[in-house]
Amino acid sequence: MANITTEMANTTTEMANTTTEMANTTTEMANTTTEMANTTTEMANTTVMVTTTTAAMTTTAMPRPPVDEYTYTIVGSDNKTCLIAQMMITLKYQYEGSDNQTKMVTMDLFDPLYNVMTQGQCANNTMMSMLNLSIAKQAENAEAGWLSLTFTENEKTKMVNISKVEFFAVLQDGKEPNITISNPDFKFNLSTSDKYFVCATPQERTVADNVNLTLAEIKVQAFNVKGDFANESTECADDVVTTAMSLTTAATVGPTTPLPATPPTIDVTVTQEGSNVSCIVGTIGVRFSIKYKKNGVKDMVSQQFDIPPKENGTQIFGDCGNGSDTQVLNVTFFDNWQYIIEFTKTSTKYSASKMELYYQLDEHFENPDQQGARFANGTTNAFKADVGNYYLCNHKEHYTFGDVTIDTTNVKLQAFSKTVSKNVGGNAQECSDDDKTSDIVPIAVGAALAGLVVIVLIAYLIGRKRNHSGYQSV
């Protein structure tokens, strides 16, 4: 459950008293929303840029304006843009009215009934930035409040997600004067920090039991903004599927596509930033077995997924560690799924000490009873080898973390390498199953040769005996 924040609660009376004033004039609304925003420490020391045009006051909803007009921009103290978020935002929430009836409110922030003011926080060499939207009422049937989205960047994988949502709304006829929600466990994966995320398909997420957030026509970049959106983007899975389905009616999605006997083997290379030296090289095939709740089925079911080949959109990222004892391999597929291997080393050896899988209960699953981001991880001692050598295992190896089982095959990996050839070096250090196979082959050959010698010897003795018997008879 989302937690109620103390600072937000302290503003309840003040915001309720100013509700009527906000409806009177545009100037009073702006002053009130600024006062509301200043009640949180996170929203202090930021630069305000108003990007939404105030429409004429009316009780009749106007047609939706072009989404390009709703680009929320955060500018830092250096007067440079640090966050751009273009998206149509809808908030839906329920509350108990003063008449003991359940009320439902839908706030379309792109509707002219709302005057939205933008505030926020730049990353400023940290892994967090914020977008705060103060929502002012322009008509009697419009609600007022504010919404805060926190964006975080994973230091190792550079993946960006919306990690926290806070929401406040004045209740006109509720038993309580307001609703205040803070969800620090929210997770909506976007893209790596060097790209912007784009998604036209509406994305609905649950913030709390009584609050839903929908984002549509999304185009957002929260880090590494250099005046405008980056040249490259990551498209959401829903848009990719919609495009594929529009091209052919025979198109199928994940669950209906049978998997091969073994997962495809992909080449992986992680290169040191600013050089042509690769620190992680090799090949690997990965299959996931994921348990989930399926609609209409009492018990959990399991579904398998392979990391697809690179020509199907799989991307390789990573971190060489800048001289540290940790290196990271990040395989991104299905747009926003991530398989992460963290390698650590001692003075003479290295191994995969941790594995993680970020995935979405989405269209790749067959009829899930709910959707959203999921995460599984665990510690391992996998892919172990001496520094300077590589790990080799053609057999299947299993790693289970909660509802997720990871099977790896055709592994040929080397971490803490310093190669420019993008090939493994040194000697192969095989897994135990491959070692057994290596031992069985010479034993089998030796046994076969021994058997052949015995057969020849027996044949020789039999032949000699027959010849000897023949001489006696003469």
Beta strands, then each sheet from edge to edge (+ up, - down):
strand 1: 71-75
strand 2: 81-96
strand 3: 102-108
strand 4: 114-121
strand 5: 128-137
strand 6: 145-153
strand 7: 159-170
strand 8: 178-183
strand 9: 188-192
strand 10: 196-199
strand 11: 203-208
strand 12: 211-221
strand 13: 233-235
strand 14: 266-271
strand 15: 278-292
strand 16: 301-306
strand 17: 315-319
strand 18: 326-333
strand 19: 337-345
strand 20: 349-361
strand 21: 372-386
strand 22: 390-393
strand 23: 397-401
strand 24: 404-414
strand 25: 428-430
sheet 1: 1+ 2- 3+
sheet 2: 1+ 2- 12+ 10- 13-
sheet 3: 1+ 2- 12+ 11-
sheet 4: 4+ 5- 6+ 7- 8+
sheet 5: 4+ 5- 6+ 7- 9+
sheet 6: 14+ 15- 16+
sheet 7: 14+ 15- 24+ 22- 25-
sheet 8: 14+ 15- 24+ 23-
sheet 9: 17+ 18- 19+ 20- 21+
end
